[in-house]
Protein backbone atom coordinates (compact mmCIF):
# COMPACT_ATOMS: atom_id res chain seq x y z
CA UNK A 1 0.00 0.00 0.00
CA UNK A 2 1.62 3.29 -1.16
CA UNK A 3 0.71 6.80 -0.04
CA UNK A 4 1.68 10.08 -1.68
CA UNK A 5 2.38 12.84 0.84
CA UNK A 6 1.46 16.35 -0.32
CA UNK A 7 2.24 19.65 1.32
CA UNK A 8 -0.87 21.06 2.96
CA UNK A 9 -0.35 24.62 1.68
CA UNK A 10 1.17 24.25 -1.80
CA UNK A 11 -0.15 20.80 -2.74
CA UNK A 12 3.34 19.84 -3.95
CA UNK A 13 4.32 16.20 -3.62
CA UNK A 14 6.78 15.72 -0.76
CA UNK A 15 7.32 12.00 -1.28
CA UNK A 16 5.92 8.49 -1.01
CA UNK A 17 5.64 6.08 1.89
CA UNK A 18 4.49 2.49 2.12
CA UNK A 19 3.07 0.46 4.96
CA UNK A 20 5.50 -2.21 6.15
CA UNK A 21 3.72 -3.89 9.05
CA UNK A 22 -0.04 -3.82 8.53
CA UNK A 23 -1.33 -7.21 7.37
CA UNK A 24 -4.30 -7.03 5.02
CA UNK A 25 -7.43 -8.59 6.44
CA UNK A 26 -6.23 -8.48 10.05
CA UNK A 27 -7.67 -5.58 12.01
CA UNK A 28 -5.33 -3.87 14.44
CA UNK A 29 -6.91 -2.15 17.44
CA UNK A 30 -5.95 0.97 19.35
CA UNK A 31 -6.12 1.31 23.16
CA UNK A 32 -9.86 2.13 22.98
CA UNK A 33 -10.55 -1.02 20.92
CA UNK A 34 -11.18 0.92 17.71
CA UNK A 35 -10.06 -0.66 14.44
CA UNK A 36 -7.03 1.13 13.02
CA UNK A 37 -7.19 1.77 9.30
CA UNK A 38 -3.64 2.36 8.00
CA UNK A 39 -4.81 4.95 5.45
CA UNK A 40 -6.64 6.99 8.08
CA UNK A 41 -3.75 6.68 10.52
CA UNK A 42 -1.19 7.92 7.98
CA UNK A 43 -3.45 10.77 6.83
CA UNK A 44 -4.02 11.88 10.42
CA UNK A 45 -0.33 11.61 11.24
CA UNK A 46 0.75 13.55 8.11
CA UNK A 47 -1.77 16.30 8.95
CA UNK A 48 -0.31 16.60 12.44
CA UNK A 49 3.23 16.60 11.05
CA UNK A 50 2.87 18.81 7.96
CA UNK A 51 -0.13 21.08 8.63
CA UNK A 52 -0.07 21.52 12.40
CA UNK A 53 3.70 21.01 12.84
CA UNK A 54 3.35 19.31 16.23
CA UNK A 55 7.14 18.82 16.49
CA UNK A 56 10.52 20.55 16.09
CA UNK A 57 11.39 18.83 12.79
CA UNK A 58 11.28 19.93 9.13
CA UNK A 59 7.57 19.64 8.30
CA UNK A 60 8.38 18.94 4.62
CA UNK A 61 10.87 16.12 5.25
CA UNK A 62 9.46 12.68 4.49
CA UNK A 63 12.43 11.07 6.24
CA UNK A 64 11.71 13.05 9.43
CA UNK A 65 8.02 12.19 9.10
CA UNK A 66 8.68 8.46 8.80
CA UNK A 67 10.83 8.45 11.94
CA UNK A 68 8.35 10.66 13.85
CA UNK A 69 5.34 8.58 12.73
CA UNK A 70 6.93 5.21 13.54
CA UNK A 71 7.75 6.28 17.10
CA UNK A 72 4.10 6.65 18.11
CA UNK A 73 1.83 4.86 15.64
CA UNK A 74 0.68 1.26 15.24
CA UNK A 75 1.06 1.24 11.46
CA UNK A 76 4.75 1.33 10.58
CA UNK A 77 5.89 2.93 7.33
CA UNK A 78 9.01 3.44 5.22
CA UNK A 79 9.96 5.91 2.52
CA UNK A 80 9.76 4.81 -1.11
CA UNK A 81 11.73 6.23 -4.03
CA UNK A 82 10.73 5.85 -7.68
CA UNK A 83 12.88 6.55 -10.67
CA UNK A 84 10.99 7.24 -13.85
CA UNK A 85 12.80 6.04 -16.92
CA UNK A 86 11.79 7.81 -20.11
CA UNK A 87 11.92 5.71 -23.27
CA UNK A 88 13.67 7.29 -26.22
ZAROPA-10212 format. One line per 4 residues: for each residue x, y, z of C-alpha. Coordinates in nm, 4 decimals. Layout:
REM ZAROPA-10212
X Y Z  ...
***
This chain:
REM ZAROPA-10212
0.0000 0.0000 0.0000  0.1618 0.3288 -0.1161  0.0711 0.6798 -0.0038  0.1677 1.0082 -0.1685
0.2380 1.2835 0.0840  0.1464 1.6349 -0.0317  0.2243 1.9647 0.1320  -0.0874 2.1056 0.2958
-0.0345 2.4623 0.1676  0.1170 2.4248 -0.1805  -0.0155 2.0802 -0.2739  0.3339 1.9839 -0.3946
0.4322 1.6200 -0.3621  0.6779 1.5721 -0.0760  0.7319 1.1999 -0.1282  0.5924 0.8491 -0.1010
0.5636 0.6080 0.1887  0.4485 0.2493 0.2124  0.3071 0.0464 0.4958  0.5497 -0.2211 0.6149
0.3717 -0.3890 0.9052  -0.0039 -0.3824 0.8527  -0.1331 -0.7211 0.7370  -0.4298 -0.7030 0.5016
-0.7427 -0.8593 0.6445  -0.6233 -0.8477 1.0049  -0.7666 -0.5583 1.2012  -0.5334 -0.3867 1.4441
-0.6914 -0.2150 1.7443  -0.5951 0.0971 1.9350  -0.6123 0.1313 2.3158  -0.9856 0.2130 2.2984
-1.0546 -0.1022 2.0916  -1.1185 0.0922 1.7710  -1.0063 -0.0661 1.4436  -0.7033 0.1132 1.3025
-0.7195 0.1770 0.9299  -0.3641 0.2357 0.8004  -0.4809 0.4954 0.5454  -0.6636 0.6991 0.8082
-0.3753 0.6680 1.0521  -0.1191 0.7919 0.7977  -0.3450 1.0772 0.6826  -0.4019 1.1881 1.0420
-0.0333 1.1607 1.1241  0.0746 1.3550 0.8111  -0.1765 1.6299 0.8948  -0.0307 1.6604 1.2444
0.3228 1.6597 1.1050  0.2872 1.8812 0.7958  -0.0132 2.1076 0.8631  -0.0073 2.1518 1.2400
0.3700 2.1015 1.2838  0.3352 1.9308 1.6234  0.7144 1.8821 1.6492  1.0517 2.0552 1.6092
1.1388 1.8827 1.2787  1.1283 1.9929 0.9132  0.7572 1.9643 0.8302  0.8379 1.8938 0.4617
1.0869 1.6124 0.5250  0.9461 1.2684 0.4490  1.2431 1.1066 0.6244  1.1705 1.3052 0.9429
0.8022 1.2194 0.9099  0.8681 0.8458 0.8801  1.0825 0.8452 1.1945  0.8345 1.0663 1.3854
0.5336 0.8579 1.2732  0.6931 0.5210 1.3538  0.7748 0.6284 1.7102  0.4102 0.6646 1.8111
0.1826 0.4861 1.5638  0.0678 0.1265 1.5239  0.1057 0.1236 1.1456  0.4753 0.1330 1.0575
0.5890 0.2932 0.7327  0.9005 0.3437 0.5225  0.9964 0.5913 0.2517  0.9755 0.4814 -0.1106
1.1725 0.6231 -0.4031  1.0733 0.5851 -0.7682  1.2876 0.6555 -1.0667  1.0991 0.7238 -1.3851
1.2804 0.6041 -1.6919  1.1795 0.7813 -2.0109  1.1924 0.5708 -2.3271  1.3666 0.7285 -2.6221
***
